[in-house]
Amino acid sequence: MQVLEAICFFIAAIFAVGGAIGVVAIRNPFFSVLSLVMHLLALAALFLLLHAQFLAASQIIVYAGAVMVLYVFVAAYVGGVDEPMRPSGPLLTLAPFFAGALFIELVIAALGTGLSQINTEGAEVSPGFGGPEQFGELLLKRFLIPFETASYLLLIAAVGAVVLARRRRGLEHLDEGEDAMQPAPEAAPSSAAESGEPVVAPGAAV
């Protein structure tokens, strides 16, 4: 049983890492979203190996299902145009250093927690681990701010992608045309001569 779990773990880990790399490396938005779906499904498999059935089901239903529909809609609106991404300025120089530092930190964290668990049965899993009660308590108490921040980031990313795609396709003139079609407010005449009304002299009979 442990051998089967180890095989499933390595297969799911390979798909998770491969999907994450595909999201960054693939420039076609549609195939990048498909890579993200594969990554989320692999994470769901890893959650199942951790006996977190509710979390795995939520991963598939909410993220690989509902959220991916939003991503596919944005990718379809943006289009499948391959555009080179060439950052300029200090980002081009500092990005590899930040990426390397983050990778080293993750490796140290993984080795620090993994080496201590060699020749052991692993962490003890409580009966309610990964259940709705524990999941809701952590999500709405301890991790409430990160959860709400991620929700706003998803919304901002979707709106920003639509705006950028509209500008890239040259559709911003439609907004200007809609503004031009609206009737302009009539300016109040400053004098009777400008308004075209007849000027009546004082004391004259009307």
C-alpha positions in Angstrom: 0.0 0.0 0.0 2.8 2.4 0.8 4.5 1.6 -2.5 1.3 2.4 -4.4 0.9 5.7 -2.5 4.5 6.6 -3.2 4.0 5.9 -7.0 0.8 8.0 -7.0 2.6 10.8 -5.1 5.4 11.1 -7.6 3.0 10.9 -10.6 0.8 13.7 -9.1 3.9 15.7 -8.2 5.2 15.5 -11.8 1.9 16.6 -13.2 1.6 19.4 -10.7 5.1 20.8 -11.4 4.7 20.3 -15.2 1.4 22.1 -15.2 2.8 25.0 -13.2 5.7 25.3 -15.6 3.3 25.1 -18.5 1.3 28.0 -17.2 4.4 30.2 -17.3 6.1 28.9 -20.4 3.2 28.5 -22.8 2.3 31.8 -24.4 -1.0 30.7 -25.8 -3.6 31.8 -23.2 -5.9 28.9 -23.9 -3.3 26.2 -23.5 -1.9 28.0 -20.5 -5.3 27.7 -18.9 -5.4 24.0 -19.7 -2.0 23.6 -18.0 -3.4 25.3 -14.9 -6.4 22.8 -15.0 -3.9 19.9 -15.0 -2.0 21.5 -12.2 -5.1 21.8 -10.1 -6.2 18.3 -10.7 -2.8 17.0 -9.7 -3.1 19.0 -6.4 -6.4 17.4 -5.8 -4.7 14.0 -6.1 -2.1 15.1 -3.6 -4.9 16.2 -1.2 -6.5 12.7 -1.5 -3.2 11.2 -0.5 -3.2 13.4 2.6 -6.7 12.0 3.4 -8.3 15.5 2.8 -11.3 14.4 0.7 -13.3 17.5 1.2 -10.4 19.7 0.2 -9.8 17.6 -2.9 -13.4 17.8 -3.9 -13.4 21.6 -3.4 -10.3 21.9 -5.5 -12.0 20.1 -8.4 -15.4 21.7 -8.1 -14.5 25.3 -7.2 -11.1 25.9 -8.8 -10.8 23.3 -11.6 -14.5 23.9 -12.4 -16.0 27.3 -11.6 -12.9 29.5 -11.6 -11.5 27.8 -14.7 -14.7 28.8 -16.6 -13.8 32.4 -15.8 -10.3 31.9 -17.0 -11.4 30.2 -20.2 -13.8 33.1 -20.9 -11.0 35.6 -20.5 -8.6 33.5 -22.6 -11.2 33.3 -25.3 -11.8 37.0 -25.3 -8.1 37.8 -25.3 -7.4 35.4 -28.2 -4.6 32.9 -28.9 -2.1 35.4 -30.2 1.5 34.6 -29.3 3.2 37.7 -28.2 6.8 37.8 -26.9 7.1 38.9 -23.3 10.3 40.9 -22.9 10.4 43.0 -19.7 12.7 45.9 -19.6 14.3 47.9 -16.9 15.3 46.6 -13.5 12.9 43.7 -13.6 15.0 42.0 -16.3 18.0 42.0 -14.0 16.4 41.4 -10.6 13.8 38.8 -11.6 16.4 35.8 -11.9 17.8 36.7 -8.4 14.3 36.8 -6.8 13.4 33.5 -8.6 16.6 31.9 -7.4 16.2 33.1 -3.8 12.6 31.8 -3.7 13.7 28.4 -5.1 16.5 28.1 -2.5 14.0 29.0 0.2 11.5 26.3 -0.9 14.3 23.7 -1.2 15.5 24.5 2.4 11.9 24.3 3.7 11.2 21.0 1.9 14.4 19.4 3.1 14.0 20.7 6.6 10.6 19.1 7.0 11.2 16.1 4.8 14.5 14.9 6.3 13.1 14.9 9.8 10.3 12.5 8.7 12.6 9.8 7.2 12.1 6.3 8.7 8.9 7.5 10.4 5.2 7.0 9.5 4.7 10.8 9.0 2.6 13.2 10.8 -0.4 12.0 12.8 -3.7 12.8 11.0 -6.6 13.5 13.3 -10.1 12.0 12.4 -11.5 15.4 11.4 -8.5 16.4 9.2 -9.5 18.0 6.0 -13.2 18.0 6.8 -15.6 20.9 6.3 -15.5 22.0 9.9 -11.7 22.3 10.1 -11.5 23.7 6.5 -14.1 26.4 7.2 -12.5 27.4 10.6 -9.1 27.9 9.0 -10.5 29.7 5.9 -12.8 32.1 7.7 -10.6 32.8 10.8 -6.9 32.2 10.3 -6.6 32.7 6.6 -9.6 35.1 6.1 -7.5 38.0 4.8 -5.5 36.0 2.2 -8.7 34.3 1.0 -10.5 37.6 0.4 -7.3 39.1 -1.1 -7.1 36.2 -3.6 -10.8 36.7 -4.5 -10.2 40.4 -5.3 -7.0 39.5 -7.3 -9.0 37.2 -9.5 -11.6 39.8 -10.2 -9.0 42.5 -10.9 -7.1 40.1 -13.2 -10.3 39.3 -15.2 -11.3 42.9 -15.6 -7.7 43.9 -16.5 -7.4 41.2 -19.1 -10.6 42.3 -20.8 -9.5 46.0 -20.9 -6.0 45.1 -22.2 -7.5 42.8 -24.9 -9.9 45.6 -26.0 -7.0 48.0 -26.4 -4.9 45.5 -28.2 -7.6 44.8 -30.7 -8.1 48.5 -31.4 -11.7 48.5 -30.0 -11.3 51.5 -27.8 -12.8 53.7 -30.6 -16.1 52.0 -29.9 -16.2 53.6 -26.5 -15.5 57.0 -28.1 -18.2 56.3 -30.7 -20.7 55.6 -27.9 -19.8 58.9 -26.2 -20.2 60.7 -29.6 -23.7 59.3 -30.2 -25.0 60.7 -27.0 -26.6 64.1 -27.5 -24.6 67.0 -26.1 -26.2 69.1 -23.5 -27.6 72.4 -24.8 -25.8 75.4 -23.5 -27.9 78.1 -22.0 -27.9 81.3 -24.2 -25.9 84.1 -22.7 -28.0 86.8 -24.3 -31.2 87.3 -26.2 -29.2 88.0 -29.4 -27.4 84.6 -29.2 -30.6 82.7 -28.5 -32.3 84.1 -31.7 -35.2 85.7 -29.9 -36.4 89.1 -31.1 -35.2 92.1 -29.0 -38.0 94.2 -27.8 -37.2 97.9 -27.0 -38.5 99.2 -23.7 -41.9 100.9 -24.0 -42.6 99.4 -27.5 -46.0 97.7 -28.1 -45.9 94.0 -28.4 
